[in-house]
Amino acid sequence: MARDSWSVLPTDLLSLVLNLVSFHDLVRLTAVCKSWRQPVLDGLQRRHPNLPWIISFDNGKFRKLDLCDPWLKKSYSLVKTIRRDGVKKLLLGTSAHASKYGWLLLSKQEVKSHGSSSISYLFYNPFCNKIIKLPPLYLSKDKHASKAMFSTTPTAPDCVIFVLSQVFVTREKKVIYMLSTCKDKKWTSFLTTDGWGGSYVQDAVHMDGKFYCVFNQLYRSYFKLGIFNVALQEWSIEQYYWPEGWFMQNRSMHYLIEFDGELFLVTTPCSFSWKIWQFDRSRKTWTRTKSLGDRVLFLNHMPSSPSSMAAVGEAMEFANMIVHLGRSGYKTFTCKDDQGDWTHHQTRDWYRRPEHSFWIDSPNFQT
């Protein structure tokens, strides 16, 4: 057999080979030879590069870990890959906090002596099977980290990790928060106090050098927005009132979303009706949004790392829609009335979801 026989493999036979290999091996095949690189890249790019994928796993155990392309209804198991490359031992026992830029932010809590604990944060990229470890964040026994978010891709030098930890002081009816940021692999923390003990943080987002946190006030006519200025290391809380006669119910959820420098809040008073609010920073008011125009919102099952994108290319099908990731697929919601209620439009079931699933930004295989 000639030495160059693999490099001149007919296209139809090469396609058969590509259909049999795992996802990560498919990516590695781009480095075999020049004649293979472009066909492999063409196949990867055809898998809806402008739309997010889904990563699904059983939280903490990672006996199941799937990377799913919902648009082509194709799934790739990563279990053998993380075992082979020694990544699984770093993932065991972790919980997911956020998903952006193709990376997951995970944490693992370890209890120390006298009840104190430390939390080890790490980033995981399932597309290239890479880990970025962060130094542990130490907490006293009365604190627990409730929300974590990051500002930009973890490989950027200006990436900041933001963690909000809570301490409930029942006697004084107050909640004390510990704010922690990590930059250049160094943690900085300080304490602040909120005046009402019934609030808890549901979602967080980064925009214009600030982390915004939304707090759910059950059965109240208002909600609170926490704002942390990274450069100034300043924390403030603002209070906003809902329209007359409207309040958040027990199972309501809040999603904070940034898109092109604008801040949006998606609320779910019930599972069949959603509401979208846009923040007017000049007037300090929230207004009901009845149209997303050429945008599409991708929401996870629970408030964590929602994303938004322009509905171009393959995403045109979802223009002016909410795409919500559920237990066995995803649902789309549209606004069809003058009240600004976004109602269920269509359900697309195709996979059985493990314990946890997140939308994750698709990679750019050309870079």
N, C-alpha and C positions, 0 to 999 in steps of 0.2 A: 504494500500500500504506500502511495506517495506521501512524503512528509507533509505536503500542503493540502491533503485531501479534505481535512475538516474545514479549512478556510474557503473551499470552493463547494461546500455542500449545497445542493439545490435548495431553492427557497421553500418549496413545499415540504421537503424533509426537515429543514430547519424549523419550520412552523410546528411540525409534529413534536420536535424536541422541546421547543419553548413551552408547549402546552403541558408538558409532563414535569417540569422542574418547579421547585418552590419559588416563592416571591423573591427572597433574598438571593437565591442562586440565579434567578433571572436578571437581577441587577448586576451581579458579578459577571454574567456572560457578556456584558458590554465591553469588558476588558480582554476578551479572548483574542480577537483580531479585528481589523478594520472592516472586513466584509461582514462580520456578525454585528458590529456595534449599531449601525443604523437600523437594520431590521428589528433588533431588540428594542431600541429606543422608540421606534415607530409603534411597536406593540404596546409599550408602556404609556406613551402619550395618547394613544387611542382610548385609554381607560379613564376618560373624563378628567384631565389634569386640572381643570378649573373648578371642580366640585370637590367638597370634602369627602373623606372616607370615614369609616367607623372602626374604632378599636374596641374590642369586647374581651372581657376577662373576668375570672372569679376573683374578687378582691382579696389580695393578700396571699393567696395560695398559688395562683398562676399555673394550675393544672390545665387550664384552658386559656389561650391567648390567640385571638383571631384578628387579622387585619382584613377588613371587608370593603369591597367596592360595591356600594349598593346600586349604582347606576348600571353596572354590568352584571349584577347579582353574582358576584364571584368572591369567595373567601379564601384566605391563606392562613393556615395554622403556623404560628411562630414558636410553638412549644419546643420543637426539636432544635430550632435555631438558637433560642436563649440557653438551652442546655449545652449545646455544642460550644458556644462562644463564652460560657461562664457567666452569662448575664443573669440567669435565673436566681442565683444565690443573693444578688444585690436587690432583686425585685421582691423576694419573699417577705411577706409581712407588711408590705407597703399599701398605702391608700392613695387614691388619685384626688388631686385638688383642682387642676386646671389643664386645659389643652389648647395650645396655640402654636402657630408657626411650625406645625409638624412635630411638636414636642409635648410630652406629658410631664407635669410637675407632680411628683410623688413624695410621700413622707412615711417614715417609720418611727414610732414612739418606743422608747426604751425606759422602763421604770428603774430609777436608781435607789440607793438607800434612803431611808427616812421619807419615802414618798415622793421625792423629787424625780424629775424625768428629763430626758433630752429627746429632741426630735431631729432625725436626720433627713434632710431633703435631698432629692436628686432629680435630674432630668433624664427622661428616656425617649429616644427617637426610634419608633418601631420600623421605620423605613430603612434605616441604615444600621439598626441594632446597636446604637451607641448610648453610653451612660456618661453623664456629667455629675460628679458628686459635689455636695456642698458641705461645709462644716456644720456640726450639730448646733441646734438652738436649745439652750438650757432653760427649763421652766421649773418653778417651784411647784409643790404638791397641789396648790389651789388653782392652778392655771391649766387651760387646755386650748390648743390652737383650733380655731373654728373656721378660718377662711385664709386661703393663701392664693396669691396671684403673682404674675411676673409681667414686666413691662415690654420686653422685646425678645427676639430670638436669643436663647441662652449662649450662643457662640459670640454674640456681640459684646464688646468691652463695657458698654453702658447698661447692660441688663441689670435690673433691680428686682429682687424678690421681696414681696410685701406679705407679712403674716399678721393677722389680727387674732389675739388670744383674749379669752374672757375669764373673769373672776366674778362669781355671783356673791354679793354681800347681802344676804336676806334681811338682816336686822336693819340696815340703813336703806333698804329698797333701792339700791344702786348697783350698776354694773361697772366694774373697773376693767378697762381694756389695756392690754399691753401691745403696743405697736412695735413691730420688728421689721427691719429692712436689711437685706444682704446685698452688698455690692463688693466686687473684687474679693469675694469669698470671706467677707467680714460682716458680722452681725452688729447692728445698732438697735437698742431697745429703750423705750420709755413708757411710763404709765399715764393714762388719762382717764377721766371719769365722765360717765353719762348719767343723767339725772333720773331715768326711769327704768326700773329693773325688768320690765316686761318685754323689752326689745331684744331681738337677736338678728345677727347679720345673715343675709341670704345670698347675696352675690356681690362681686367686686369686679371692677374693670379699670384699666389704665388708659388715660387720655391726657395729652398735653402736659406731661410731667407730673400728673397727679393720679392717685388711686382713689376711686369713688366706691363707696360701700353703701348698699341699701339695707335698711333695717325694717323688718316686718313688725308692725304694731297691731297685734290681733284685736279685732273688734274696735278699732279706733278710727276716727275720721281723718287721721293724718299718718304720715310716714316720715322717717328720718333718713337723711343722706349724710354719710360721713365722708370727709374729703381730707386726704393726706397729701401735702405738698412735699415732694421728695427733696427738692433743692433746699427749701427752707426748714425742713423737718418740722412742719406745723400741721396740727390736726384740728379740724373744726367739724361741727355737726349742725346741719340746717334742717329745719322742719317745714314740711309742705302739707297742705290740706287737700283731701280729695274733694271732688264735686259734691254738692249738697245731697245728703241722703245715701252716700256711697261709702262703704268701708270694706276692709279686708277681712275675709272669713278665715276659719281655722285651717283649711287646706289650700289657701291661696299661696301662690309662689310669685317671686319677683325675679326678673332677669334684667340685668344692666348690660347694654350693648353700645359700643362705640362704632360709628361709621362716618368716615370723612370728616372727623372733627366734631361730630354731633353726638349727643348723648340721648339714648332712648331707654325707656323702661317698659318692659312687657309684663303685664299682670294677668293672672289666671284665676278669676273669681270662681270658675268651675271648669270642668274638663272639656266642655263643649263651646265655651265662649271665652275669647281672649280680648285684651285691650292693650293698645300701644300708646305710649305718651312720649312726646319729644320735649326736651328741656330747652327753654329759651334762657340763655345765660345772661342776657342783657336785662331782661325783666324778672329773672328769678322765678319763672313760672313753668308749669308743665301743661301742655295742651294735647288733647286727644288727636291721634293720627288715624286718618281713614284710608290713607294710601301710602305705599312704600315706593311708588314709581317704578324705577328699574332696579329695585333692590330685592334681595331675598334674605330672610333671617333663618338661621339654623340654630335650633334650641335643643339642649340635651334633656334627658328625662327629668333630672333635677337641676335647679339653678346652679350652673357652673360652666364658665367659659362659653357662653353663646357667641356666635359669630355672624357676621353680615358681609355680603359681597354684592357687587354689581351683577345684575342678571344679564350676562353677555355669554355668547357662545352656547355651550350645552346648558347653561343655567337659565337661558331665556324661558324655558318651560316653567320655571318657578318664579317668574317675575311677579312682584307684588304679592308674595305669599310668605307665610310662616311655615317652615318645615320642622316638625317636632319629632324627635327620636323617641320611640316608645319601646315596649317590651318585645315586640315581634316584628318591628319594621318602623316605618315613619308615617306621620300624618301631615297633611297640608291643610292650612287654614287661610281663608280669604275674607275680606270685608265686603259685605253686600248690602248694608243698610246705612241710613243716615246717622245712627247712634254711635257708629264707630266700633261695633262688635265684630270681632273676627271669629267666624264660626267654621266648624269642621267641613272640609271640602272633599277629601279623599284619603283613603287608607291604603298603603302599599305594604303588604306582608310578604316576607320572603326568607327570613331567618329566625332562628330561636335565640333570643338574647341571653347571654350568661348574666351573672349578677350585676355587672357594671358595663356600661357602654358610653362612649364619648364620640362626638364628631371630632375629627382631627384633620387639619389642613393637609391637602395632598402635596406631595413633593414635586419639585421641578427637576426632572431627571436629566435635563440638558446641562445643568450647572454642576 
